[in-house]
Amino acid sequence: MQWRLAGLSRARDNIQNQLSDLVKQKPRNKDDDDLISEMTRLEAMLQVSRDDLVCRSYRITPVSSFLSQLL
């Protein structure tokens, strides 16, 4: 029984060390995550705007207008 506890303790220590190493390898912080989220949001808005521009040039109902009418 005691050797099992010792083995579990070693396994726990190894996992904690691996987790610590992973945290050190990930330099991103909340600010980085916020910036990535904002960039993703802006890229989506840009794509919708491009789609609307294409639709207007071909006189097609833009997707955003169509969706707003549905909602």
C-alpha positions as CSV (number, residue, x, y, z in Angstrom):
1,M,0.0,0.0,0.0
2,Q,2.8,2.4,0.9
3,W,4.6,1.8,-2.4
4,R,1.4,2.7,-4.2
5,L,1.2,6.0,-2.4
6,A,4.8,6.7,-3.2
7,G,4.1,5.9,-6.9
8,L,1.1,8.1,-6.9
9,S,3.0,10.9,-5.3
10,R,5.8,10.6,-7.9
11,A,3.2,10.6,-10.7
12,R,1.5,13.6,-9.2
13,D,4.8,15.4,-9.0
14,N,5.7,14.5,-12.6
15,I,2.3,15.8,-13.8
16,Q,2.7,19.0,-11.9
17,N,6.1,19.5,-13.3
18,Q,4.8,18.9,-16.9
19,L,2.0,21.4,-16.3
20,S,4.4,23.9,-15.0
21,D,6.6,23.5,-18.1
22,L,3.5,23.9,-20.3
23,V,2.5,27.1,-18.6
24,K,6.0,28.4,-19.1
25,Q,5.9,27.5,-22.8
26,K,2.6,29.4,-23.4
27,P,3.6,33.1,-23.4
28,R,0.1,34.3,-24.2
29,N,-1.9,36.1,-21.6
30,K,-5.4,37.4,-21.4
31,D,-4.5,40.5,-23.4
32,D,-3.3,38.3,-26.2
33,D,-6.5,36.3,-26.1
34,D,-8.6,39.5,-26.2
35,L,-6.6,40.8,-29.2
36,I,-7.1,37.5,-31.0
37,S,-10.8,37.6,-30.3
38,E,-11.1,41.1,-31.5
39,M,-9.1,40.3,-34.7
40,T,-11.4,37.4,-35.4
41,R,-14.5,39.5,-34.9
42,L,-13.1,42.2,-37.2
43,E,-12.2,39.7,-39.9
44,A,-15.7,38.3,-39.8
45,M,-17.2,41.9,-40.2
46,L,-14.8,42.5,-43.0
47,Q,-15.9,39.4,-44.8
48,V,-19.6,40.3,-44.4
49,S,-18.8,43.8,-45.8
50,R,-16.9,42.3,-48.8
51,D,-19.9,39.9,-49.4
52,D,-22.3,42.9,-49.3
53,L,-20.1,44.9,-51.7
54,V,-20.1,42.0,-54.2
55,C,-23.8,41.5,-53.9
56,R,-24.4,45.2,-54.5
57,S,-22.2,45.2,-57.5
58,Y,-24.3,42.3,-58.9
59,R,-27.5,43.7,-57.5
60,I,-28.1,40.7,-55.3
61,T,-29.7,41.0,-51.9
62,P,-26.8,41.1,-49.4
63,V,-26.7,38.3,-46.9
64,S,-26.7,40.6,-43.9
65,S,-29.8,42.3,-45.2
66,F,-31.5,39.0,-45.8
67,L,-30.6,37.8,-42.3
68,S,-31.8,41.0,-40.7
69,Q,-35.1,40.6,-42.4
70,L,-35.4,37.1,-41.1
71,L,-34.6,38.1,-37.6
